[in-house]
Amino acid sequence: ILGTARGQVLAHTLGRAIKAWGYATTASFSVAPTTVGEGLIGAVSDAGEVLFLTPGGSLPGRGRTFAPPAGIVGGDSLLYVASRDQSLYAFRSDGAIAWRLRTNAPFAHAPMLVNGALLVTVPGTGLSSIDPATGAIRWSAKDVSGDVVGQRDGRLLVWNGSALMLLDPARGDIIQQ
């Protein structure tokens, strides 16, 4: 299942080079769809259309942001969207907004879920650990920005485009640059 430049979420049948189904939208997709919980696909178009699709291609929910996504990640029951409209969203599978965190600038980095924390660089605040259920910021590392790319030995790996940093996941302290 993928989002296309022609504005379609498209599914192919595995083992065959044929289209299983497609769902047309009004804009292209620059960010890949993701799984949400067990059994749903979340996708966000460059026009901000938020779609929840089943593996069979039906649409149980849809929502909207006001700009393209910088990145998305799916959780157990929510889709998290870091949007260029200066907001981080949590969408329920029916398309309703569970919570929204507004910022002073557009998001430029994708969110990541690691051990029950939503991690994303919040503009003007730095890399932040956010409660995925409520949107409350648990901690912020003001001097750190970039994408959380993984975890090693219990420490967060953050890539800023030129350097890799190790952070303490409990407080956001820089352990090594």
C-alpha positions as CSV (number, residue, x, y, z in Angstrom):
1,I,0.0,0.0,0.0
2,L,1.5,3.3,-1.0
3,G,0.5,6.9,-1.7
4,T,1.2,8.1,-5.2
5,A,2.2,11.4,-6.8
6,R,-1.1,11.3,-8.7
7,G,-3.2,11.5,-5.5
8,Q,-4.1,7.9,-4.9
9,V,-3.6,5.5,-2.1
10,L,-2.9,2.3,-4.0
11,A,-2.8,-1.4,-2.9
12,H,-1.1,-4.1,-5.0
13,T,-1.8,-7.8,-4.6
14,L,1.3,-9.5,-3.3
15,G,2.9,-11.9,-5.7
16,R,1.1,-10.3,-8.7
17,A,1.7,-7.1,-10.6
18,I,-2.0,-6.1,-10.4
19,K,-3.8,-3.3,-8.5
20,A,-6.0,-4.6,-5.7
21,W,-7.7,-1.3,-5.0
22,G,-7.1,2.5,-5.1
23,Y,-8.6,5.4,-3.2
24,A,-8.4,8.7,-5.1
25,T,-7.8,12.1,-3.4
26,T,-7.2,15.6,-4.5
27,A,-3.5,15.8,-3.9
28,S,-0.2,13.8,-4.1
29,F,1.4,12.0,-1.2
30,S,5.0,12.9,-0.2
31,V,4.9,10.9,3.1
32,A,4.4,7.1,3.1
33,P,1.3,5.7,4.7
34,T,1.6,3.9,8.0
35,T,-0.2,1.3,10.0
36,V,-2.5,2.4,12.8
37,G,-3.3,-0.2,15.4
38,E,-4.1,-3.6,14.0
39,G,-5.9,-3.5,10.7
40,L,-5.9,0.2,9.6
41,I,-3.7,2.2,7.3
42,G,-3.2,6.0,7.9
43,A,-2.3,8.3,5.1
44,V,-2.0,12.1,4.8
45,S,-2.0,13.9,1.4
46,D,0.0,17.0,0.6
47,A,-3.3,18.9,0.8
48,G,-3.7,17.7,4.5
49,E,-6.4,15.1,3.8
50,V,-6.1,12.5,6.6
51,L,-7.4,9.1,5.6
52,F,-7.9,5.8,7.5
53,L,-8.3,2.8,5.2
54,T,-8.9,-0.9,5.8
55,P,-6.6,-3.4,4.0
56,G,-9.6,-4.0,1.8
57,G,-9.8,-0.4,0.7
58,S,-12.8,0.9,2.6
59,L,-12.7,4.3,4.4
60,P,-13.8,4.2,8.1
61,G,-12.6,7.7,8.8
62,R,-11.1,10.9,7.4
63,G,-9.9,14.2,8.8
64,R,-7.9,17.2,7.8
65,T,-4.9,19.4,8.6
66,F,-4.3,22.8,7.0
67,A,-1.0,22.0,5.3
68,P,1.1,19.0,4.2
69,P,2.7,16.7,6.7
70,A,6.4,16.8,7.7
71,G,5.9,13.2,8.8
72,I,3.4,10.8,10.3
73,V,3.6,7.8,12.6
74,G,0.9,5.3,13.7
75,G,0.3,4.2,17.2
76,D,-2.0,1.5,18.8
77,S,-5.1,3.6,18.2
78,L,-4.0,7.1,17.0
79,L,-2.3,8.6,13.9
80,Y,0.2,11.3,14.8
81,V,0.8,14.0,12.2
82,A,3.5,16.6,12.4
83,S,2.1,19.2,10.1
84,R,3.5,22.2,8.3
85,D,0.5,24.2,9.6
86,Q,2.3,24.6,12.9
87,S,0.5,21.8,14.7
88,L,1.1,18.3,15.9
89,Y,-2.1,16.3,15.7
90,A,-3.4,13.0,17.1
91,F,-6.2,11.6,15.0
92,R,-8.6,8.8,16.0
93,S,-9.5,6.2,13.4
94,D,-12.9,7.9,12.7
95,G,-10.9,11.0,11.7
96,A,-11.7,13.1,14.8
97,I,-8.9,15.0,16.4
98,A,-8.0,13.5,19.8
99,W,-5.6,16.4,20.6
100,R,-3.6,19.1,18.9
101,L,-0.4,20.8,20.0
102,R,0.1,24.2,18.3
103,T,3.5,25.7,17.8
104,N,5.1,29.0,16.6
105,A,6.5,27.5,13.4
106,P,5.9,24.7,10.9
107,F,7.1,21.2,11.8
108,A,10.1,20.1,9.8
109,H,10.8,16.7,11.4
110,A,8.8,13.4,11.5
111,P,7.5,12.1,14.8
112,M,8.6,8.7,16.2
113,L,7.1,6.4,18.8
114,V,9.6,4.9,21.2
115,N,8.7,3.0,24.4
116,G,5.4,4.8,25.0
117,A,6.7,8.3,24.1
118,L,6.0,10.4,21.0
119,L,9.3,12.1,20.1
120,V,9.5,15.0,17.7
121,T,11.4,18.3,17.3
122,V,8.9,21.0,18.3
123,P,9.7,24.3,16.6
124,G,11.2,26.8,19.1
125,T,11.3,24.2,21.9
126,G,13.7,21.5,20.7
127,L,13.4,17.7,20.6
128,S,10.5,16.8,22.9
129,S,9.0,13.8,24.5
130,I,5.2,14.0,24.3
131,D,2.5,11.9,26.1
132,P,0.8,10.2,23.1
133,A,-2.5,10.0,24.9
134,T,-2.8,13.7,25.9
135,G,-0.3,15.7,23.9
136,A,1.4,17.0,27.1
137,I,5.1,17.7,26.8
138,R,7.0,15.6,29.3
139,W,10.5,17.1,28.6
140,S,12.3,19.1,25.9
141,A,15.9,19.2,24.9
142,K,16.3,22.8,23.8
143,D,19.6,22.4,22.1
144,V,18.6,19.3,20.1
145,S,16.8,19.2,16.8
146,G,16.5,16.4,14.2
147,D,14.9,13.1,13.7
148,V,14.8,10.3,16.2
149,V,16.1,7.4,14.1
150,G,16.2,4.6,16.6
151,Q,17.3,3.4,20.0
152,R,20.5,1.7,21.1
153,D,21.4,0.4,24.5
154,G,18.4,2.2,25.9
155,R,19.5,5.6,24.5
156,L,17.8,7.6,21.7
157,L,19.6,8.1,18.4
158,V,19.0,11.6,17.0
159,W,20.2,12.6,13.5
160,N,20.3,16.3,12.7
161,G,21.5,16.0,9.1
162,S,25.2,16.2,9.9
163,A,25.7,14.6,13.3
164,L,24.3,11.7,15.4
165,M,23.6,12.3,19.1
166,L,22.8,10.0,21.9
167,L,20.1,11.2,24.4
168,D,18.7,9.9,27.7
169,P,15.1,8.9,26.9
170,A,13.9,9.7,30.4
171,R,15.1,13.4,30.5
172,G,16.4,14.3,27.1
173,D,19.9,15.0,28.3
174,I,22.7,14.7,25.7
175,I,24.9,11.8,26.5
176,Q,27.2,12.0,23.5
177,Q,27.5,14.1,20.4
